[in-house]
């Protein structure tokens, strides 16, 4: 309990003492490794999570198994989708895949309604998460609807840079193509064009944003 309390005070300073006490009492600290699937499309949701360390990738899956990158969850954030799906135990609509060594605090879904009613700092936290995710989803929709693949690729790379905090992106061309629902050949060609323009530098298993 003391470990959860310490993590909450560091990563979620907006939480008041009452909320921290409740989460410390009823939350569970869990660790995940790269490649672990925390949430899977179609599964009933049993808990929500607060991200305290690492990086989680949210992807949507199409009818034919194709994937599309939606957004990342980073330390200090929560899975806003789980807030929605916790209502009446609805099933999750996205996959959540761990990209780095990750630590989360899991909370039972039955606690959500109670906190929304009784605790203002939790209410404001949930609303802020809704707004952030909504803005990101709007950006994704605009990217798909109004931009060509080369523009979508540049936007995607900038999101990767902002999320990781590094100009070096450790992704293969195949992984980028999967996230953008494109082909490796197309992505490799566009990345080569960006390199010729001096915008990126390509390496074997990574690229550097210049």
N, C-alpha and C positions, 0 to 999 in steps of 0.2 A: 504493500500500500504506500509506503514512504517513497519507493522508487517512482511510482506513478505520479504521486503528488509533485515530486521534484521535476519530472519531465513536463507536467502540465504548467507549472509555474514558469518554466523556461520557454516552452514553445507556444503556449496559449495564455499570454499575459492579460488578455481581455476577460478571462474567466474570473468571476468573483469567488470568494472563499467558500461559499455554500456550494457552488457548482463543483469546485475542485474537490471538496469533501465527498460529494455524491459520486463523482466519477472515480475517485481513488478507492471508494468502498465497493463499487459495483463493476468497475472496469477490469479488463484483463490485458496485460501487456504481452504482445506476441511478436515474434521475429520471423521474417520470411527471407528467402534467398532468390537471386535472379532466376527468372523462369517460372516461379511459383504463380499459380492462378488463384487469386484470392476470391474473386467473384466471377461467376460464369453465367452467360446469358441463359435464361430459362429456369434458373434455380430460384427457389424461394429464399427470401432474405431473412437471416436469423439474427444479424447484428449489424451495427454501423461501426465505422472506424475513424479514429483521429490519427492523422499521420504525424509521427514524431521524428522519423528519420528515414532517409532513402527517397525512392522515386517509384511511382506506380503509373503505369500506362493504361488508359482507358481506350478500348477499341470497340467499334460496332461491327457486327457480322451480318452480311447480306444473306439472301435466300440461297445462294449457290456457294456459300462458304467464304466469299471474299471478305476481306477485313478493311476497315478504314480507321485511321488514327483520329481520335477525338480530342483528348487533352491529357495532361499529366496531373497527378496529385503529388504535392510536395509537403515537406514538414510545415506544420502550422495550419494545414488544411484538413478538410473532411470530405467524405464522399457524399456530395449533395444528392446524388441519385438514390443513395440508400435512405435518405430522409423521406423521399417520395415513396419509395417501394416499401418502407416500413409500415405504411398505412394499409391495414387489412392484409398484411403479409403478401403483397404483390411480388411477382417474379421480376428479377433483375433484367435489364435490357441491354447491358454491355458486359464485356469481359474486362476484368482488372488484372493486369499482368505485372509482376514485380520486375523492375529493370535494374535496381541496385539493392544491396543489402538494406532491408527495410524493417522498421519497427513501427507498430501501430498499437493504439489502445482500442480494444473492441468493447462495445457497449451493447447490451441486449436491446432489441428493437422495442420491446414493451416500455423501455425507459423514455423513449422519444416524446410521446404525448405528454407524459408527466413533466418533463423538463420544459417543454414548450409553454406549458400553462404556468408553471411555478417559478421559472427562472428567466429573468430578462436578459442576462448576459448570454445565455444559451440561445434564446430567441433571436437576438441580434446577430449572433455568430451564424446561425442557420440562414438567416436572410442574406447576410453578406456572401455566404457560400453560394446560395441560389443566384445572386446577381453576377458573381464572378463566373460561374459555370455558364450562365445564360449568355454573357458577353462572348465567352470563348466559342460556344456553339454557334452564335451568330456569325462570328468570324469564319468558322469552318464553312457554314452555308454560303456566305459571300464568296469565299475562296472557290468553292465548287461551282457556284452558279455564274459568277461574273469574270473569272480569270482563266487564262490559258494555263496549260500544265507547267510552263516555264515560270510563270508568276506564282503558281501554287507551290512549286518546288522552293523558290526563294523564301516565300512566307513560311513554309514548313521548316526550312533550315534555321530561320531566325527564331522560331518557337523553340526548336531544339537547343539553340544557343542560350536563350533566355532561361529555359528550364534547368539546364545543366550548369549554367554560370561559367561555361568554358567555350572558347572559340573552336576547340577540337571536338568533332562529333564522331563518336565511335559507332558508326553504322555502315553496313555494306550497302551496295547499290540495290541488292535484292530486298533488303529490309526496308529501304526507303520506298521502293516500288510497291511493296505490300501495303505500307501505310497510306500511300497515295492512290492505291487501287490502279496502278499502272503496270508497265512491264519493265524488266531490268534494262532491256535494250534502250528504251525511251529515256529512262532516268540516266543511264550512263552517257547517252548522247548529250542531254541537257547539262549534266554536270561538267562534261568536257567543254561545253560552250561557256559555262560560268568560269571555268578555269582560264580559258583563253581571254576572257574579259577581265581577269585579275580579281575576281570576286571570291574564288575558293582555290585551295590547293589540295589536290587529290593524293591520297596515300593508299596503301594496299587494303587496309581494313578500317580506314577512317578518312576524314577530310577536315580541312582547316578553313574556317570562314575568315576571309581577309577584309 
